[in-house]
């Protein structure tokens, strides 16, 4: 148990659907992250939140919309996705942003397939 | 641009030693991380280096040379359960993690 949970674990959606991914961390951390992981590619950082404020948006298309209602929960709202958006979406948390040995704790991910 | 390079795949024998290299070119440096990721699972933290030298943690050790932009992860007494991908990540001057594509390690009996 890593202390970070994600639902659903698998999701198949059409290009016209709207769905949401949910992440919850039980570690009392202040920072949360969304990553995209495609086969044989580096992890791509999508969004960073610190104390519920978005601090980073790495040029992610607007069809991905994050929401952080509190420091324990993070959502990724999806709409009108493209087949190339099929990937593993990982949520992570860390004690804080910034330096130090604050490692990130990852959830198990949501395997998304866009048809 | 920022870049992390690591071998795509390595094969080693159970009980042996393997070294996984990572070289990086980043905008600034605020620490280097190694993570392990088993197939279909979340990455899990292995080690952190911010100063030059070797950090040892049980069967795993990680080395850093900041002047060379180089790190390695050393795995000793390999076990079958060590079959996984190993991810190298560098924290840059903006405190963002830049990730390598990972090294898939295959352990053979």
Backbone of each chain as ProteinMPNN parsed JSONL, in Angstrom:
{"seq_chain_A": "XXXXXXXXXXXXXXXXXXXXXXXXXXXXXXXXXXXXXXXXXXXXXXXXXXXXXXXXXXXXXXXXXXXXXXXXXXXXXXXXXXXXXXXXXXXXXXXXXXXXXXXXXXXXXXXXXXX", "coords_chain_A": {"N_chain_A": [[0.857, -1.198, 0.0], [0.761, 2.057, -1.04], [-0.219, 4.381, -0.088], [-1.358, 6.111, -1.809], [-4.138, 6.265, -3.749], [-5.94, 5.382, -6.713], [-8.691, 5.773, -8.904], [-10.752, 5.132, -11.778], [-9.103, 1.905, -12.207], [-8.844, 0.965, -14.736], [-9.926, 2.285, -17.854], [-12.03, 2.702, -20.57], [-12.834, 4.766, -23.169], [-14.849, 6.613, -25.504], [-14.157, 9.03, -28.082], [-15.886, 11.132, -27.789], [-16.771, 11.109, -25.245], [-17.121, 12.091, -21.737], [-15.182, 11.861, -18.92], [-13.869, 11.228, -15.594], [-10.852, 11.044, -13.718], [-9.799, 9.902, -10.56], [-7.87, 10.697, -7.693], [-6.487, 9.956, -4.54], [-4.739, 10.794, -1.641], [-3.327, 9.521, 1.324], [-1.42, 10.43, 3.024], [-0.894, 12.828, 4.182], [0.373, 14.743, 2.66], [1.496, 17.763, 0.949], [1.756, 18.381, -1.713], [0.686, 17.489, -4.988], [0.54, 15.545, -8.002], [-0.038, 15.054, -11.524], [0.815, 12.647, -13.918], [1.63, 11.495, -17.223], [2.165, 8.363, -18.656], [3.573, 6.828, -21.281], [4.255, 4.007, -23.383], [7.623, 3.085, -23.328], [8.489, 5.686, -23.149], [9.62, 8.665, -21.414], [8.275, 9.563, -18.193], [5.754, 11.988, -18.312], [5.271, 15.061, -16.965], [2.238, 16.515, -16.083], [0.485, 18.195, -14.5], [0.895, 20.151, -11.528], [0.135, 20.522, -8.15], [0.173, 22.509, -5.256], [-0.69, 22.717, -1.989], [-3.345, 22.879, -2.774], [-3.256, 24.767, -4.802], [-2.7, 25.342, -8.227], [0.462, 24.972, -9.57], [1.914, 24.378, -11.77], [1.588, 23.819, -15.206], [2.179, 21.945, -17.724], [1.977, 22.781, -20.592], [-0.309, 21.357, -21.346], [-2.947, 19.975, -23.278], [-6.213, 21.509, -23.485], [-8.249, 19.694, -23.257], [-7.743, 18.133, -21.138], [-8.457, 18.59, -17.824], [-7.615, 19.644, -14.698], [-8.482, 19.255, -11.197], [-8.388, 20.272, -7.857], [-9.752, 19.872, -5.027], [-9.11, 19.737, -2.324], [-6.261, 19.15, -0.162], [-5.945, 16.445, -0.179], [-7.18, 15.244, -2.297], [-7.313, 14.78, -5.813], [-8.327, 15.433, -9.088], [-8.724, 14.466, -12.52], [-10.218, 15.684, -15.204], [-11.658, 14.579, -18.174], [-12.253, 15.173, -21.618], [-13.468, 14.907, -24.947], [-11.254, 13.382, -25.971], [-8.299, 12.174, -27.734], [-7.145, 9.375, -29.726], [-4.363, 9.166, -29.33], [-4.07, 9.907, -26.752], [-4.286, 7.739, -25.2], [-2.929, 5.963, -22.557], [-1.002, 5.328, -19.549], [-2.086, 6.881, -16.68], [-0.708, 8.493, -14.068], [-0.898, 9.328, -10.665], [0.711, 11.25, -8.173], [2.175, 12.074, -4.962], [3.886, 14.332, -2.737], [5.723, 15.357, 0.191], [6.247, 18.117, 0.192], [6.752, 20.751, -2.267], [9.818, 21.721, -3.911], [13.197, 21.565, -2.647], [15.352, 19.151, -1.02], [15.064, 15.745, 0.144], [12.554, 14.946, -0.697], [10.765, 12.474, -1.738], [8.578, 11.301, -4.349], [5.447, 9.767, -4.023], [3.713, 7.284, -5.628], [0.524, 6.525, -7.091], [-1.298, 3.576, -8.256], [-2.089, 4.011, -10.833], [-4.159, 4.79, -13.723], [-5.212, 2.966, -16.402], [-5.783, 4.146, -19.461], [-7.762, 3.909, -22.32], [-8.499, 5.202, -25.404], [-10.983, 5.126, -27.735]], "CA_chain_A": [[0.0, 0.0, 0.0], [1.641, 3.212, -1.14], [-0.86, 5.536, 0.499], [-1.993, 6.899, -2.874], [-5.079, 5.417, -4.471], [-6.488, 5.953, -7.942], [-9.822, 5.094, -9.507], [-10.719, 3.675, -11.896], [-7.81, 1.36, -12.61], [-8.903, 0.844, -16.196], [-11.007, 3.085, -18.431], [-12.129, 2.765, -22.026], [-13.8, 5.804, -23.5], [-14.875, 7.107, -26.858], [-13.614, 10.379, -28.232], [-16.876, 12.153, -27.44], [-17.176, 10.936, -23.846], [-16.515, 12.85, -20.644], [-14.921, 11.02, -17.755], [-12.948, 11.817, -14.619], [-9.97, 10.192, -12.938], [-9.725, 10.362, -9.176], [-6.682, 10.329, -6.923], [-6.578, 10.322, -3.13], [-3.537, 10.435, -0.88], [-3.602, 9.373, 2.758], [-0.094, 10.6, 3.621], [-0.745, 14.167, 4.738], [1.274, 15.526, 1.815], [1.002, 19.061, 0.496], [1.894, 18.522, -3.163], [0.151, 16.385, -5.775], [0.981, 15.606, -9.393], [-0.531, 14.139, -12.556], [1.775, 12.277, -14.94], [1.231, 10.583, -18.29], [3.231, 7.412, -18.964], [3.369, 6.066, -22.515], [5.236, 2.931, -23.518], [9.001, 3.38, -23.721], [8.738, 7.123, -23.093], [9.738, 9.166, -20.04], [7.105, 10.134, -17.544], [5.488, 13.374, -18.682], [4.548, 15.806, -15.935], [1.112, 17.268, -16.653], [0.047, 19.243, -13.586], [1.389, 20.122, -10.16], [-0.615, 21.318, -7.184], [0.738, 22.645, -3.926], [-1.697, 23.284, -1.091], [-4.555, 23.071, -3.583], [-3.059, 25.753, -5.842], [-1.955, 24.814, -9.355], [1.726, 25.682, -9.733], [2.555, 24.004, -13.026], [0.77, 23.224, -16.256], [3.199, 21.784, -18.756], [1.452, 22.854, -21.962], [-1.226, 20.237, -21.542], [-4.143, 20.403, -24.018], [-7.348, 21.871, -22.633], [-9.151, 18.549, -23.097], [-7.429, 17.627, -19.798], [-8.751, 19.657, -16.876], [-7.428, 19.146, -13.337], [-9.199, 19.888, -10.095], [-7.846, 19.875, -6.563], [-10.659, 20.476, -4.048], [-8.416, 19.817, -1.031], [-4.891, 18.638, -0.299], [-5.94, 14.981, -0.226], [-7.86, 14.755, -3.489], [-6.961, 15.368, -7.105], [-9.114, 14.863, -10.183], [-8.374, 14.838, -13.891], [-11.427, 15.608, -16.013], [-11.298, 14.274, -19.56], [-13.331, 15.323, -22.588], [-13.089, 14.91, -26.374], [-9.871, 12.917, -26.073], [-7.832, 11.605, -28.995], [-6.536, 8.052, -29.507], [-2.985, 9.285, -28.831], [-4.107, 10.15, -25.306], [-4.266, 6.438, -24.529], [-1.689, 5.855, -21.79], [-1.188, 5.144, -18.111], [-2.083, 8.168, -15.986], [-0.238, 8.275, -12.704], [-0.977, 10.398, -9.683], [1.755, 11.152, -7.157], [2.189, 13.13, -3.965], [5.114, 14.476, -1.971], [5.506, 16.157, 1.383], [6.193, 19.501, -0.27], [7.556, 21.029, -3.444], [11.109, 22.266, -3.555], [14.359, 20.708, -2.505], [15.339, 18.098, -0.031], [14.9, 14.385, -0.367], [11.133, 14.629, -0.745], [10.437, 11.634, -2.872], [7.173, 11.258, -4.728], [4.76, 8.496, -3.838], [2.821, 7.12, -6.77], [-0.601, 5.617, -7.115], [-1.156, 2.468, -9.207], [-2.351, 4.464, -12.191], [-5.352, 4.446, -14.496], [-4.886, 2.619, -17.798], [-6.819, 4.767, -20.287], [-7.798, 3.594, -23.742], [-9.445, 6.047, -26.132], [-11.349, 4.439, -28.987]], "C_chain_A": [[0.893, 1.247, 0.0], [1.034, 4.439, -0.495], [-1.497, 6.441, -0.525], [-2.876, 5.947, -3.673], [-5.618, 6.152, -5.694], [-7.657, 5.105, -8.423], [-10.267, 5.849, -10.754], [-9.321, 3.186, -12.257], [-7.717, 1.207, -14.125], [-10.1, 1.641, -16.7], [-10.907, 3.042, -19.942], [-13.187, 3.807, -22.343], [-13.708, 6.2, -24.956], [-14.425, 8.554, -26.898], [-14.606, 11.457, -27.837], [-17.306, 12.085, -25.98], [-16.544, 11.984, -22.938], [-16.378, 11.912, -19.463], [-13.979, 11.754, -16.813], [-12.123, 10.732, -13.952], [-9.856, 10.791, -11.545], [-8.461, 9.848, -8.505], [-6.89, 10.793, -5.487], [-5.305, 9.891, -2.427], [-3.842, 10.517, 0.609], [-2.333, 9.628, 3.575], [0.102, 11.972, 4.257], [0.193, 15.055, 3.949], [0.623, 16.809, 1.33], [1.036, 19.245, -1.013], [1.361, 17.275, -3.863], [0.417, 16.625, -7.25], [0.148, 14.661, -10.272], [0.575, 13.926, -13.578], [1.084, 11.428, -16.003], [2.419, 9.673, -18.582], [2.836, 6.61, -20.202], [4.509, 5.068, -22.655], [6.569, 3.464, -24.034], [9.298, 4.871, -23.807], [8.918, 7.552, -21.645], [8.387, 9.602, -19.494], [6.975, 11.6, -17.94], [4.693, 14.033, -17.555], [3.461, 16.647, -16.593], [0.761, 18.462, -15.764], [0.674, 19.025, -12.213], [0.514, 21.017, -9.314], [0.156, 21.338, -5.87], [-0.281, 23.357, -3.05], [-2.914, 23.751, -1.876], [-4.433, 24.159, -4.642], [-2.25, 25.122, -6.984], [-0.691, 25.64, -9.537], [2.41, 25.346, -11.038], [1.526, 23.393, -13.948], [1.674, 23.129, -17.465], [2.601, 21.7, -20.153], [0.552, 21.675, -22.283], [-2.467, 20.734, -22.294], [-5.333, 20.614, -23.095], [-8.365, 20.743, -22.487], [-8.86, 17.785, -21.793], [-7.62, 18.782, -18.817], [-8.602, 19.133, -15.451], [-8.291, 19.909, -12.345], [-8.629, 19.359, -8.792], [-8.693, 20.521, -5.464], [-10.064, 20.596, -2.647], [-7.087, 19.102, -1.18], [-4.826, 17.124, -0.392], [-6.485, 14.416, -1.529], [-7.439, 15.522, -4.733], [-7.76, 14.643, -8.185], [-8.499, 15.29, -11.515], [-9.618, 14.593, -14.745], [-11.028, 15.511, -17.487], [-12.486, 14.516, -20.481], [-12.76, 15.48, -23.983], [-11.633, 14.517, -26.549], [-9.592, 12.328, -27.453], [-7.21, 10.231, -28.736], [-5.107, 8.132, -28.964], [-2.915, 9.629, -27.35], [-4.157, 8.847, -24.517], [-2.914, 6.252, -23.865], [-2.039, 5.449, -20.363], [-1.084, 6.507, -17.448], [-1.805, 7.912, -14.506], [-0.427, 9.534, -11.872], [0.141, 10.178, -8.672], [1.588, 12.267, -6.139], [3.56, 13.175, -3.311], [4.845, 15.414, -0.804], [5.34, 17.637, 1.029], [6.861, 19.594, -1.626], [8.93, 21.456, -2.963], [12.156, 21.201, -3.321], [14.226, 19.67, -1.423], [15.081, 16.749, -0.667], [13.431, 13.98, -0.431], [10.843, 13.782, -1.961], [8.943, 11.69, -3.141], [6.646, 9.837, -4.546], [3.679, 8.387, -4.915], [1.643, 6.214, -6.462], [-0.404, 4.558, -8.189], [-1.47, 2.851, -10.64], [-3.708, 4.05, -12.725], [-4.912, 4.174, -15.927], [-6.047, 3.104, -18.666], [-6.67, 4.347, -21.742], [-8.881, 4.436, -24.397], [-9.714, 5.407, -27.489], [-12.028, 5.383, -29.968]], "O_chain_A": [[1.677, 1.46, 0.924], [1.714, 5.456, -0.366], [-2.116, 7.441, -0.164], [-2.401, 4.944, -4.205], [-5.733, 7.377, -5.704], [-7.618, 3.877, -8.357], [-10.174, 7.076, -10.795], [-8.45, 3.993, -12.581], [-6.638, 1.309, -14.709], [-11.152, 1.673, -16.061], [-9.854, 3.306, -20.522], [-14.308, 3.736, -21.84], [-12.643, 6.137, -25.57], [-14.327, 9.216, -25.865], [-14.205, 12.591, -27.575], [-18.108, 12.901, -25.526], [-15.583, 12.662, -23.302], [-17.335, 11.252, -19.058], [-13.373, 12.762, -17.175], [-12.62, 9.645, -13.657], [-9.822, 12.009, -11.369], [-8.041, 8.712, -8.723], [-7.405, 11.885, -5.246], [-4.844, 8.762, -2.594], [-4.511, 11.434, 1.085], [-2.185, 9.108, 4.681], [1.165, 12.245, 4.814], [0.75, 16.011, 4.489], [-0.6, 16.942, 1.296], [0.412, 20.167, -1.538], [1.556, 16.153, -3.396], [0.51, 17.769, -7.696], [-0.306, 13.611, -9.818], [1.196, 14.878, -14.05], [0.098, 10.741, -15.734], [3.545, 10.145, -18.738], [1.892, 5.821, -20.174], [5.593, 5.266, -22.107], [6.634, 4.187, -25.028], [10.255, 5.276, -24.466], [8.426, 6.881, -20.737], [7.48, 9.962, -20.245], [7.947, 12.356, -17.909], [3.581, 13.612, -17.236], [3.722, 17.395, -17.536], [0.743, 19.603, -16.226], [0.944, 17.9, -11.793], [0.187, 22.137, -9.708], [0.711, 20.329, -5.434], [-0.685, 24.481, -3.348], [-3.433, 24.85, -1.676], [-5.415, 24.454, -5.324], [-1.244, 24.454, -6.744], [-0.757, 26.864, -9.646], [3.407, 25.981, -11.384], [0.707, 22.568, -13.543], [1.908, 24.123, -18.153], [2.706, 20.671, -20.82], [0.643, 21.076, -23.355], [-2.986, 21.804, -21.978], [-5.444, 19.971, -22.051], [-9.265, 20.842, -21.653], [-9.626, 16.907, -21.394], [-7.005, 19.837, -18.973], [-9.374, 18.272, -15.03], [-8.757, 21.019, -12.599], [-8.412, 18.158, -8.636], [-8.371, 21.621, -5.017], [-10.47, 21.462, -1.872], [-6.818, 18.508, -2.224], [-3.759, 16.57, -0.656], [-6.276, 13.242, -1.835], [-7.237, 16.736, -4.706], [-7.858, 13.416, -8.194], [-7.847, 16.329, -11.617], [-10.015, 13.451, -14.977], [-10.18, 16.259, -17.972], [-13.606, 14.112, -20.166], [-11.714, 16.098, -24.182], [-10.865, 15.229, -27.197], [-10.503, 12.027, -28.224], [-6.786, 9.961, -27.613], [-4.686, 7.252, -28.213], [-1.835, 9.642, -26.759], [-4.077, 8.864, -23.289], [-1.875, 6.366, -24.514], [-3.204, 5.255, -20.018], [-0.093, 7.213, -17.637], [-2.552, 7.224, -13.81], [-0.153, 10.648, -12.319], [0.477, 9.037, -8.354], [0.942, 13.279, -6.412], [4.302, 12.193, -3.325], [3.87, 16.166, -0.805], [4.422, 18.309, 1.5], [7.469, 18.63, -2.09], [9.18, 21.544, -1.761], [12.004, 20.06, -3.758], [13.127, 19.353, -0.969], [14.902, 16.642, -1.88], [13.098, 12.811, -0.241], [10.693, 14.291, -3.071], [8.152, 12.074, -2.28], [7.312, 8.854, -4.873], [2.849, 9.281, -5.081], [1.748, 5.267, -5.681], [0.556, 4.63, -8.955], [-1.156, 2.103, -11.566], [-4.322, 3.096, -12.249], [-4.318, 5.031, -16.583], [-7.147, 2.553, -18.618], [-5.584, 4.424, -22.317], [-10.043, 4.389, -23.993], [-8.8, 5.179, -28.281], [-12.399, 4.969, -31.067]]}, "seq_chain_B": "XXXXXXXXXXXXXXXXXXXXXXXXXXXXXXXXXXXXXXXXXXXXXXXXXXXXXXXXXXXXXXXXXXXXXXXXXXXXXXXXXXXXXXXXXXXXXXXXXXXXXXXXXXXXX", "coords_chain_B": {"N_chain_B": [[17.833, 21.824, -24.519], [16.406, 19.625, -22.03], [17.599, 16.503, -20.896], [17.599, 13.053, -20.195], [19.454, 10.157, -20.186], [19.372, 6.668, -20.402], [20.097, 3.156, -20.574], [17.988, 1.152, -22.661], [17.308, -1.519, -22.164], [18.462, -4.208, -20.126], [20.143, -7.272, -19.356], [20.658, -9.689, -16.841], [22.12, -12.12, -14.61], [20.691, -14.188, -12.111], [21.77, -13.681, -8.804], [24.031, -12.319, -9.537], [25.772, -9.152, -10.176], [24.655, -5.964, -11.243], [24.974, -2.937, -13.096], [23.334, 0.023, -13.66], [23.354, 2.679, -15.762], [23.048, 6.268, -15.87], [22.868, 9.254, -17.563], [22.797, 12.82, -17.621], [21.53, 15.947, -18.809], [20.598, 18.889, -17.701], [18.658, 21.823, -16.81], [20.092, 23.189, -14.377], [20.552, 21.598, -11.142], [19.152, 19.722, -8.619], [19.226, 17.386, -7.208], [19.078, 13.806, -7.589], [17.091, 11.038, -8.423], [16.31, 7.581, -8.055], [13.982, 5.21, -9.169], [11.992, 2.253, -8.887], [10.025, 0.25, -11.018], [7.724, -2.163, -11.268], [6.158, -4.214, -13.744], [3.029, -3.016, -14.69], [2.615, -1.772, -12.287], [2.918, 0.848, -9.748], [5.572, 3.293, -9.796], [8.202, 3.014, -7.399], [10.09, 4.524, -4.816], [13.632, 4.389, -4.694], [16.241, 5.526, -4.225], [18.143, 8.515, -3.369], [20.277, 11.037, -4.438], [22.273, 13.838, -3.812], [24.69, 14.955, -3.329], [28.065, 14.372, -4.463], [29.208, 11.018, -4.785], [28.802, 7.791, -3.206], [25.812, 6.216, -2.26], [24.63, 3.856, -0.094], [22.268, 1.266, 0.254], [21.322, -1.407, 1.581], [21.067, -4.06, -0.675], [21.139, -2.399, -2.788], [22.829, 0.313, -4.346], [23.612, 3.735, -5.028], [25.26, 5.997, -7.152], [26.734, 9.207, -7.666], [28.02, 11.687, -9.853], [28.344, 14.909, -10.137], [29.828, 16.688, -11.688], [30.269, 15.268, -13.987], [27.751, 14.783, -14.847], [26.418, 12.349, -14.28], [25.195, 9.229, -13.138], [24.872, 6.108, -11.415], [23.061, 3.096, -10.754], [23.529, 0.452, -8.654], [23.004, -2.917, -8.368], [23.158, -5.604, -6.256], [23.684, -9.154, -5.683], [21.551, -10.276, -7.228], [18.058, -10.902, -7.481], [15.202, -12.756, -8.618], [12.948, -11.213, -8.3], [13.859, -8.696, -8.749], [13.549, -8.082, -11.346], [12.417, -5.612, -13.337], [11.514, -2.246, -14.313], [13.821, 0.451, -14.176], [13.927, 3.697, -13.167], [15.426, 6.777, -13.779], [15.646, 10.029, -12.459], [15.939, 13.541, -12.505], [15.989, 16.42, -10.496], [15.348, 19.631, -11.505], [16.391, 23.134, -11.892], [14.043, 24.447, -11.439], [12.858, 22.871, -9.652], [11.47, 20.769, -10.712], [10.85, 17.389, -11.62], [12.728, 15.711, -13.986], [12.467, 13.069, -16.153], [14.012, 9.957, -17.083], [13.572, 7.479, -19.7], [13.583, 5.006, -18.628], [15.047, 1.846, -17.657], [14.709, -1.39, -18.61], [15.109, -4.182, -16.741], [16.067, -7.459, -17.015], [16.089, -10.464, -15.365], [17.735, -13.501, -15.375], [17.552, -17.0, -14.593]], "CA_chain_B": [[16.765, 21.07, -23.894], [16.771, 18.764, -20.917], [17.651, 15.131, -21.378], [18.092, 11.99, -19.324], [19.722, 8.971, -20.993], [19.662, 5.412, -19.735], [19.898, 2.066, -21.542], [16.598, 0.712, -22.769], [17.121, -2.856, -21.593], [19.661, -4.935, -19.707], [19.891, -8.63, -18.89], [21.646, -10.144, -15.881], [21.859, -13.449, -14.06], [20.368, -14.252, -10.681], [22.938, -13.772, -7.935], [25.117, -11.479, -10.046], [25.729, -7.702, -9.939], [24.399, -5.198, -12.462], [25.071, -1.484, -12.938], [22.489, 0.742, -14.61], [23.882, 4.031, -15.873], [22.155, 7.373, -16.206], [23.538, 10.531, -17.797], [21.773, 13.848, -17.686], [21.792, 17.352, -19.126], [19.398, 19.578, -17.221], [18.786, 23.215, -16.396], [20.274, 23.149, -12.94], [20.528, 20.263, -10.515], [18.75, 19.748, -7.218], [19.07, 16.038, -6.701], [18.788, 12.74, -8.546], [16.306, 9.968, -7.826], [16.08, 6.312, -8.75], [12.738, 4.543, -8.836], [11.763, 0.925, -9.449], [8.641, 0.066, -11.439], [7.35, -3.462, -11.799], [5.165, -4.132, -14.818], [1.657, -2.824, -14.251], [2.545, -1.223, -10.934], [3.401, 2.214, -9.569], [6.989, 3.465, -9.451], [8.494, 3.156, -5.973], [11.352, 5.213, -4.565], [14.777, 3.573, -4.286], [17.379, 6.26, -3.672], [18.267, 9.94, -3.638], [21.642, 11.572, -4.339], [22.411, 15.27, -4.109], [26.125, 15.201, -3.275], [28.862, 13.355, -5.153], [29.596, 9.864, -4.004], [28.009, 6.567, -3.205], [24.834, 5.995, -1.196], [24.342, 2.426, -0.056], [21.063, 0.905, 0.983], [21.143, -2.842, 1.419], [21.626, -4.613, -1.9], [21.152, -1.341, -3.806], [23.67, 1.487, -4.122], [23.522, 4.707, -6.112], [26.441, 6.856, -7.23], [26.522, 10.461, -8.399], [29.097, 12.618, -10.17], [27.685, 16.095, -10.695], [30.672, 17.294, -12.721], [30.13, 14.476, -15.208], [26.337, 14.582, -15.181], [26.391, 10.888, -14.375], [24.824, 8.447, -11.974], [24.545, 4.712, -11.666], [22.403, 2.287, -9.734], [24.205, -0.841, -8.573], [22.19, -3.929, -7.712], [23.977, -6.772, -5.928], [22.982, -10.388, -5.304], [20.288, -10.137, -7.925], [16.98, -11.856, -7.267], [14.234, -12.721, -9.717], [11.995, -10.126, -8.058], [14.451, -7.432, -9.191], [13.119, -7.836, -12.725], [11.558, -4.42, -13.291], [12.122, -1.074, -14.955], [14.474, 1.356, -13.232], [13.767, 5.049, -13.698], [16.311, 7.824, -13.274], [14.977, 11.322, -12.563], [16.726, 14.66, -11.972], [15.235, 17.621, -10.152], [16.066, 20.743, -12.14], [16.455, 24.399, -11.146], [12.662, 24.807, -11.084], [12.426, 21.809, -8.731], [10.644, 19.805, -11.419], [11.55, 16.144, -11.931], [12.903, 15.325, -15.389], [12.566, 11.613, -16.082], [14.467, 9.115, -18.174], [12.562, 6.547, -20.21], [13.63, 3.775, -17.849], [15.814, 0.687, -18.102], [14.05, -2.645, -18.272], [16.095, -5.166, -16.298], [15.59, -8.84, -17.083], [16.927, -11.365, -14.591], [17.62, -14.889, -15.816], [18.03, -17.951, -13.564]], "C_chain_B": [[17.297, 20.201, -22.774], [16.665, 17.312, -21.36], [18.219, 14.209, -20.318], [18.266, 10.754, -20.195], [20.02, 7.77, -20.114], [19.415, 4.302, -20.748], [18.454, 1.589, -21.51], [16.366, -0.603, -22.043], [18.467, -3.459, -21.216], [19.237, -6.314, -19.226], [21.01, -9.032, -17.939], [21.194, -11.482, -15.305], [21.573, -13.365, -12.571], [21.641, -14.455, -9.864], [24.091, -12.873, -8.345], [24.925, -10.015, -9.617], [25.451, -7.006, -11.277], [24.466, -3.704, -12.139], [24.26, -0.824, -14.044], [22.93, 2.2, -14.606], [22.821, 5.04, -16.274], [23.011, 8.616, -16.424], [22.482, 11.592, -18.032], [22.35, 15.186, -18.13], [20.523, 18.102, -18.76], [19.711, 21.031, -16.913], [18.87, 23.233, -14.886], [20.167, 21.73, -12.395], [20.184, 20.439, -9.044], [18.454, 18.351, -6.708], [18.697, 15.049, -7.788], [18.129, 11.581, -7.811], [16.358, 8.723, -8.705], [14.79, 5.7, -8.22], [12.715, 3.171, -9.502], [10.286, 0.817, -9.841], [8.461, -1.335, -12.006], [6.224, -3.284, -12.798], [3.759, -4.012, -14.239], [1.503, -2.225, -12.867], [3.069, 0.215, -10.898], [4.908, 2.236, -9.37], [7.141, 3.604, -7.938], [9.915, 3.679, -5.797], [12.434, 4.241, -4.12], [15.847, 4.403, -3.586], [17.368, 7.708, -4.119], [19.718, 10.336, -3.451], [21.606, 13.054, -4.651], [23.877, 15.694, -4.069], [26.863, 14.077, -3.991], [29.184, 12.2, -4.217], [28.572, 8.76, -4.057], [27.083, 6.527, -1.997], [24.455, 4.522, -1.224], [23.11, 2.162, 0.805], [20.794, -0.568, 0.715], [21.815, -3.354, 0.154], [21.762, -3.558, -2.994], [22.078, -0.204, -3.374], [23.474, 2.435, -5.29], [24.687, 5.673, -5.998], [26.111, 8.09, -8.041], [27.848, 11.175, -8.619], [28.453, 13.81, -10.862], [28.509, 16.719, -11.815], [30.556, 16.566, -14.047], [28.683, 14.306, -15.635], [26.003, 13.113, -15.278], [25.996, 10.276, -13.041], [24.734, 6.986, -12.382], [23.85, 4.107, -10.465], [23.038, 0.906, -9.781], [23.328, -1.799, -7.779], [23.05, -5.184, -7.506], [23.087, -7.97, -5.599], [21.581, -10.424, -5.918], [19.325, -11.289, -7.63], [15.975, -11.709, -8.402], [13.263, -11.551, -9.555], [12.558, -8.747, -8.444], [14.155, -7.138, -10.657], [12.075, -6.728, -12.722], [12.192, -3.367, -14.193], [12.678, -0.159, -13.886], [14.544, 2.736, -13.872], [14.711, 6.008, -12.989], [15.6, 9.166, -13.458], [15.831, 12.384, -11.89], [15.803, 15.823, -11.666], [16.004, 18.828, -10.666], [15.979, 22.025, -11.302], [15.076, 24.906, -10.756], [12.04, 23.789, -10.134], [11.408, 20.872, -9.372], [11.484, 18.557, -11.674], [11.547, 15.914, -13.434], [13.228, 13.842, -15.397], [13.242, 11.015, -17.302], [13.359, 8.155, -18.564], [12.571, 5.218, -19.47], [14.468, 2.687, -18.495], [15.09, -0.566, -17.659], [15.122, -3.678, -17.951], [15.456, -6.547, -16.282], [16.58, -9.715, -16.331], [16.673, -12.795, -15.049], [18.165, -15.815, -14.742], [19.459, -18.412, -13.843]], "O_chain_B": [[18.508, 20.066, -22.601], [15.758, 16.941, -22.104], [19.189, 14.538, -19.636], [17.326, 10.341, -20.874], [20.829, 7.851, -19.19], [18.623, 4.471, -21.674], [17.791, 1.62, -20.473], [15.343, -0.779, -21.381], [19.473, -3.249, -21.894], [18.118, -6.503, -18.749], [22.179, -8.749, -18.199], [20.054, -11.911, -15.486], [22.163, -12.549, -11.863], [22.479, -15.295, -10.193], [25.033, -12.686, -7.575], [24.048, -9.69, -8.817], [25.96, -7.423, -12.316], [24.069, -3.268, -11.059], [24.48, -1.087, -15.227], [22.885, 2.87, -13.574], [21.834, 4.708, -16.929], [23.798, 8.986, -15.553], [21.41, 11.313, -18.569], [23.507, 15.506, -17.857], [19.498, 17.968, -19.427], [20.871, 21.419, -16.773], [17.852, 23.286, -14.195], [19.751, 20.801, -13.087], [20.831, 21.196, -8.321], [17.557, 18.148, -5.889], [18.075, 15.412, -8.786], [18.553, 11.195, -6.722], [16.44, 8.808, -9.93], [14.534, 5.671, -7.016], [13.337, 2.959, -10.543], [9.405, 1.238, -9.09], [8.974, -1.657, -13.078], [5.441, -2.338, -12.717], [3.354, -4.815, -13.398], [0.398, -2.171, -12.328], [3.593, 0.725, -11.888], [5.468, 1.284, -8.825], [6.314, 4.233, -7.278], [10.822, 3.314, -6.545], [12.195, 3.376, -3.278], [16.31, 4.048, -2.502], [16.703, 8.088, -5.083], [20.327, 10.014, -2.431], [20.989, 13.481, -5.627], [24.26, 16.678, -4.703], [26.349, 12.965, -4.111], [29.401, 12.386, -3.02], [27.618, 8.788, -4.835], [27.502, 6.769, -0.866], [24.014, 4.003, -2.25], [22.927, 2.723, 1.885], [20.123, -0.926, -0.253], [23.002, -3.11, -0.064], [22.421, -3.79, -4.008], [22.108, 0.189, -2.208], [23.203, 2.002, -6.41], [25.054, 6.109, -4.907], [25.317, 8.04, -8.98], [28.685, 11.265, -7.721], [28.065, 13.731, -12.028], [27.949, 17.226, -12.787], [30.722, 17.167, -15.108], [28.419, 13.734, -16.693], [25.377, 12.674, -16.242], [26.402, 10.734, -11.973], [24.542, 6.67, -13.556], [24.024, 4.542, -9.327], [23.075, 0.268, -10.833], [22.957, -1.511, -6.641], [23.593, -5.745, -8.458], [21.907, -7.822, -5.282], [20.577, -10.581, -5.223], [19.709, -12.455, -7.544], [15.908, -10.67, -9.06], [12.81, -10.968, -10.54], [11.828, -7.756, -8.464], [14.478, -6.058, -11.151], [10.985, -6.888, -12.172], [13.266, -3.576, -14.759], [12.086, -0.006, -12.817], [15.122, 2.927, -14.942], [14.782, 6.042, -11.761], [15.012, 9.41, -14.512], [16.385, 12.147, -10.817], [14.941, 16.173, -12.472], [17.165, 19.031, -10.313], [15.546, 21.997, -10.15], [14.953, 25.714, -9.836], [10.844, 23.841, -9.849], [10.592, 20.259, -8.684], [12.688, 18.654, -11.915], [10.495, 15.92, -14.073], [14.161, 13.405, -14.723], [13.07, 11.502, -18.42], [12.349, 8.026, -17.872], [11.676, 4.394, -19.658], [14.583, 2.614, -19.718], [14.88, -0.779, -16.465], [15.947, -4.006, -18.803], [14.44, -6.773, -15.624], [17.774, -9.706, -16.628], [15.528, -13.243, -15.101], [19.126, -15.471, -14.053], [20.011, -19.207, -13.082]]}, "name": "protein", "num_of_chains": 2, "seq": "XXXXXXXXXXXXXXXXXXXXXXXXXXXXXXXXXXXXXXXXXXXXXXXXXXXXXXXXXXXXXXXXXXXXXXXXXXXXXXXXXXXXXXXXXXXXXXXXXXXXXXXXXXXXXXXXXXXXXXXXXXXXXXXXXXXXXXXXXXXXXXXXXXXXXXXXXXXXXXXXXXXXXXXXXXXXXXXXXXXXXXXXXXXXXXXXXXXXXXXXXXXXXXXXXXXXXXXXXXXXXXXX"}
